[in-house]
Amino acid sequence: MNTTDEIRNQVISLVRNFVKKDVLPVARKYEYEDNYPHELIEKMKEMGLFGITIPESYGGMGLDYTTFATIFEELSKGWMSLTGPIGTHHVLANIIERYGTENQKQRFLSKMAEGEIRGGLALTEPGAGSDVQNISTTASKSNDKYILNGTKLFITNGFYGNAFVVATKTDTKIKPAYKGISCIIVEKGSPGFSVAQKLDKLGYRGVDTCELIFENCEIPAENLIGGIEGKGFSQVLNALESGRVNIAARAVGVATAAFESAIKYAQKRESFGVKISKHQAIQIKLADMATKIKAAKLLTYDAALKMDLGERSDLEAGMAKLFASEVCGEVTLEAMRVLGGYGYLKDFDIERYYRDAPLMIIGEGTNEIQKLVIAKRLLEKYSI
Ligand SMILES: Cc1cc2nc3c(=O)[nH]c(=O)nc-3n(C[C@H](O)[C@H](O)[C@H](O)COP(=O)(O)OP(=O)(O)OC[C@H]3O[C@@H](n4cnc5c(N)ncnc54)[C@H](O)[C@@H]3O)c2cc1C
C-alpha cells in the first residue's frame, strides 16, 4: 500500500488548513474546560480521518503509514488531544483488518471509516498495565455467546466511542498465560457493559479516558476476532506497531510546535540589551532541540516506511516511539525555559505541550517496556 505524493500532499494540506483555521483558535479553550471537541470531531469525520488506513474496499481512504504518521504529526502541532479519538480507533481497525473474519470486516470497517462507529482498544486493567499476560477480565463461552466479567481502565474513547476490542482471558489455566488471551469486539448497548468514570488527567484533556465495566456482559460469539480463541496477545501486540508509529508522530508534532514557539519568542524577547537569541546559552538550546526533533522524525518515518513496505517493524516502531517521546519531553521543557516565566503561564501554549508530552512516554506501552521489547528483538537479531 503506497500513497502517491500528489494524494499525500492533498491530504496533508487539508489537515494543515483544518489545524490553522479550526483547531488553533479553539484548542486552548477546549483544553482548559476539558470539553470533548464534538465540532472538530465532526469535521474530522467529514475529512475521512476515521478511515485513514482502512482499505478503500471497506470505505476507507486506504492511505499508507507515511501519510498516517504525517496526519498525526500535523494534528499534534495544533492540539495533540485530537489524535486520541482516531489513534486507538485505528488500532481497533488494524486488528479487524488483519485478523477479523470477513463478517467482522463487513460489519465494522466501513462504519468505522465513516466515523459512525468510533472505537478503541481495551487492554489495560486496574491491576495489569505493562503486565498484559496478567489481565483478569474473563470471557466464558455459553452456547453462542461469551459472558465477560472484569474492569478496564484508561480506555481512550471510552465515553464517546461505541465499539472496543477487549482483551480477555478465555482460558485462565493455560501456561504460558498469554495463550489464554482472546480479543472480542464489544459494542455499547451490550447488556452488562457500562462506563464507570471519566478520568481527570494532567494533559491530553478534552479526550475521554475511562473505566469500562463488564458484569456478566453478553457478547455474540461471532465477535471473537478471527473466530479463534487464544490469539489475542499477538493480535494486540502486532496492531500496536501502528499505535507506536502514531505516538511517535504525535511526539514529533508536539515537540515541533514547542520548538517553533521557542525560536520565535527568542527573536523577540530582550535581555541585557539584546534579543535572547543572541545569547549562546539560548542558541545551544535551539540547536539541541532542532537536532533531536530531526532525529526523532527520521526514526518515525523510517518505521512508517517499513510498515508501508510490509516488513516487520516492531523494532523500528519501538525505537521511534521511545526516542521521539523522550525528545518531546525534553524539548517541551527546554522550550519552557526559553520563554522563562512566561512559559509557565497558561496564556502560552508551551505549558500545554509540556503537560501533553508525558502521555507519549507512558501510553501505548511505557518507555521502560519499550526498551525491553527493543532489547529482545536485538538479541534475536544478533543471536550467536
Ligand atoms: C491518557 C492515557 C490513555 C490511555 N489509553 C489507553 C487505551 O486506550 N487502552 C488501553 O488499553 N490502555 C490505555 N492506557 C494505559 C497505558 O497503556 C498504561 O498506563 C501503560 O501501559 C502502563 O501501565 P500501568 O499504568 O498499569 O503501569 P505499570 O504497568 O504498573 O507500570 C508502572 C511503572 O513500572 C514500570 N514497569 C512495569 N513493569 C516493568 C518491567 N518489567 N520492567 C521495567 N519497568 C517496568 C513501568 O514502565 C512504569 O514506569 C492509557 C494511559 C493513559 C495515561
The ligand as an ORCA input file, in Angstrom:
! r2SCAN-3c Opt
* xyz 0 1
  C      -4.087      9.090     28.965
  C      -3.922      7.612     28.810
  C      -4.623      6.951     27.826
  C      -4.544      5.551     27.717
  N      -5.292      4.905     26.754
  C      -5.348      3.543     26.796
  C      -6.253      2.837     25.935
  O      -6.960      3.430     25.100
  N      -6.328      1.488     26.035
  C      -5.562      0.783     26.932
  O      -5.695     -0.444     26.976
  N      -4.689      1.429     27.751
  C      -4.567      2.782     27.710
  N      -3.694      3.436     28.558
  C      -2.942      2.669     29.534
  C      -1.441      2.626     29.283
  O      -1.171      1.835     28.158
  C      -0.826      2.080     30.580
  O      -0.971      3.095     31.563
  C       0.620      1.697     30.410
  O       0.730      0.574     29.585
  C       1.291      1.397     31.765
  O       0.536      0.553     32.550
  P       0.278      0.934     34.086
  O      -0.252      2.314     34.119
  O      -0.535     -0.136     34.708
  O       1.726      0.969     34.740
  P       2.507     -0.281     35.362
  O       2.496     -1.421     34.432
  O       2.005     -0.503     36.746
  O       3.971      0.315     35.440
  C       4.391      1.200     36.478
  C       5.880      1.511     36.249
  O       6.658      0.299     36.345
  C       7.396      0.113     35.136
  N       7.451     -1.310     34.842
  C       6.441     -2.224     34.880
  N       6.891     -3.437     34.554
  C       8.214     -3.302     34.277
  C       9.254     -4.200     33.860
  N       9.010     -5.481     33.616
  N      10.491     -3.702     33.708
  C      10.758     -2.390     33.901
  N       9.825     -1.496     34.287
  C       8.566     -1.946     34.464
  C       6.613      0.884     34.068
  O       7.446      1.235     32.978
  C       6.174      2.091     34.867
  O       7.235      3.002     34.951
  C      -3.713      4.838     28.618
  C      -2.971      5.516     29.591
  C      -3.075      6.890     29.695
  C      -2.289      7.593     30.766
*
